[in-house]
Amino acid sequence: MYREIYFNFPGTYKLSGEQLFALSWGVDRSDLAENIVTKNKSYSNSQVLSRDYHKCEEIETVIREIAD
């Protein structure tokens, strides 16, 4: 059914529309052999705190521990 619908509307979608249409029918045209180079431009500690801190002294302690 995908081919019947897709080929009845050739050229009616732009590239991103064609990709979304194909994905909605479960067709993924991703090239798995292609190497993806990630650019890490952010600096983060990726720390999750166990609770919310409200007192100024606690907040300062957490910031000092993260900075170390």
Phi and psi in degrees as GROMACS dihedral restraints (atoms count N, CA, C in turn):
[ dihedral_restraints ]
;  ai    aj    ak    al  type     phi  dphi    fc
    3     4     5     6     1   -57.4    20    10
    4     5     6     7     1   -47.7    20    10
    6     7     8     9     1   -64.0    20    10
    7     8     9    10     1   -38.9    20    10
    9    10    11    12     1   -61.7    20    10
   10    11    12    13     1   -46.1    20    10
   12    13    14    15     1   -71.1    20    10
   13    14    15    16     1   -44.7    20    10
   15    16    17    18     1   -63.8    20    10
   16    17    18    19     1   -44.6    20    10
   18    19    20    21     1   -80.5    20    10
   19    20    21    22     1    -8.8    20    10
   21    22    23    24     1   -81.4    20    10
   22    23    24    25     1   -13.2    20    10
   24    25    26    27     1  -124.7    20    10
   25    26    27    28     1    52.8    20    10
   27    28    29    30     1   -68.6    20    10
   28    29    30    31     1   134.1    20    10
   30    31    32    33     1    74.2    20    10
   31    32    33    34     1     8.1    20    10
   33    34    35    36     1   -87.2    20    10
   34    35    36    37     1   -15.5    20    10
   36    37    38    39     1  -112.2    20    10
   37    38    39    40     1   152.5    20    10
   39    40    41    42     1   -80.2    20    10
   40    41    42    43     1   176.8    20    10
   42    43    44    45     1   -57.3    20    10
   43    44    45    46     1   -49.3    20    10
   45    46    47    48     1   -65.8    20    10
   46    47    48    49     1   -33.8    20    10
   48    49    50    51     1   -65.6    20    10
   49    50    51    52     1   -39.7    20    10
   51    52    53    54     1   -65.8    20    10
   52    53    54    55     1   -39.0    20    10
   54    55    56    57     1   -65.2    20    10
   55    56    57    58     1   -43.9    20    10
   57    58    59    60     1   -65.0    20    10
   58    59    60    61     1   -40.1    20    10
   60    61    62    63     1   -62.7    20    10
   61    62    63    64     1   -44.1    20    10
   63    64    65    66     1   -65.0    20    10
   64    65    66    67     1   -42.5    20    10
   66    67    68    69     1   -64.1    20    10
   67    68    69    70     1   -34.9    20    10
   69    70    71    72     1   -65.5    20    10
   70    71    72    73     1   -23.5    20    10
   72    73    74    75     1   -97.5    20    10
   73    74    75    76     1     8.1    20    10
   75    76    77    78     1    83.8    20    10
   76    77    78    79     1    16.4    20    10
   78    79    80    81     1  -101.6    20    10
   79    80    81    82     1   117.2    20    10
   81    82    83    84     1  -113.9    20    10
   82    83    84    85     1   115.9    20    10
   84    85    86    87     1   -98.3    20    10
   85    86    87    88     1    22.2    20    10
   87    88    89    90     1   -66.0    20    10
   88    89    90    91     1   140.5    20    10
   90    91    92    93     1   -89.3    20    10
   91    92    93    94     1   104.7    20    10
   93    94    95    96     1   -73.7    20    10
   94    95    96    97     1   -18.3    20    10
   96    97    98    99     1   -82.1    20    10
   97    98    99   100     1   -12.8    20    10
   99   100   101   102     1   -72.1    20    10
  100   101   102   103     1   131.0    20    10
  102   103   104   105     1   -79.3    20    10
  103   104   105   106     1   130.4    20    10
  105   106   107   108     1  -104.8    20    10
  106   107   108   109     1   122.7    20    10
  108   109   110   111     1   -98.3    20    10
  109   110   111   112     1   117.0    20    10
  111   112   113   114     1   -92.8    20    10
  112   113   114   115     1   143.6    20    10
  114   115   116   117     1  -110.2    20    10
  115   116   117   118     1   113.7    20    10
  117   118   119   120     1   -95.7    20    10
  118   119   120   121     1   100.1    20    10
  120   121   122   123     1  -104.7    20    10
  121   122   123   124     1     0.8    20    10
  123   124   125   126     1  -108.0    20    10
  124   125   126   127     1   153.4    20    10
  126   127   128   129     1  -114.5    20    10
  127   128   129   130     1   117.3    20    10
  129   130   131   132     1  -144.1    20    10
  130   131   132   133     1   160.4    20    10
  132   133   134   135     1  -103.4    20    10
  133   134   135   136     1   -16.6    20    10
  135   136   137   138     1    52.2    20    10
  136   137   138   139     1    49.2    20    10
  138   139   140   141     1  -105.2    20    10
  139   140   141   142     1   133.2    20    10
  141   142   143   144     1  -108.4    20    10
  142   143   144   145     1   125.1    20    10
  144   145   146   147     1   -86.7    20    10
  145   146   147   148     1   147.9    20    10
  147   148   149   150     1   -75.4    20    10
  148   149   150   151     1   -18.7    20    10
  150   151   152   153     1  -157.7    20    10
  151   152   153   154     1   172.3    20    10
  153   154   155   156     1   -82.9    20    10
  154   155   156   157     1   140.1    20    10
  156   157   158   159     1  -108.4    20    10
  157   158   159   160     1   131.5    20    10
  159   160   161   162     1  -117.6    20    10
  160   161   162   163     1   -29.7    20    10
  162   163   164   165     1   -80.2    20    10
  163   164   165   166     1   141.8    20    10
  165   166   167   168     1   -60.1    20    10
  166   167   168   169     1   -39.9    20    10
  168   169   170   171     1   -64.2    20    10
  169   170   171   172     1   -40.9    20    10
  171   172   173   174     1   -66.0    20    10
  172   173   174   175     1   -41.0    20    10
  174   175   176   177     1   -63.5    20    10
  175   176   177   178     1   -43.0    20    10
  177   178   179   180     1   -62.4    20    10
  178   179   180   181     1   -39.8    20    10
  180   181   182   183     1   -63.3    20    10
  181   182   183   184     1   -44.2    20    10
  183   184   185   186     1   -64.2    20    10
  184   185   186   187     1   -42.8    20    10
  186   187   188   189     1   -63.3    20    10
  187   188   189   190     1   -40.8    20    10
  189   190   191   192     1   -64.3    20    10
  190   191   192   193     1   -40.4    20    10
  192   193   194   195     1   -67.0    20    10
  193   194   195   196     1   -38.1    20    10
  195   196   197   198     1   -68.2    20    10
  196   197   198   199     1   -37.0    20    10
  198   199   200   201     1   -70.7    20    10
  199   200   201   202     1   -22.7    20    10
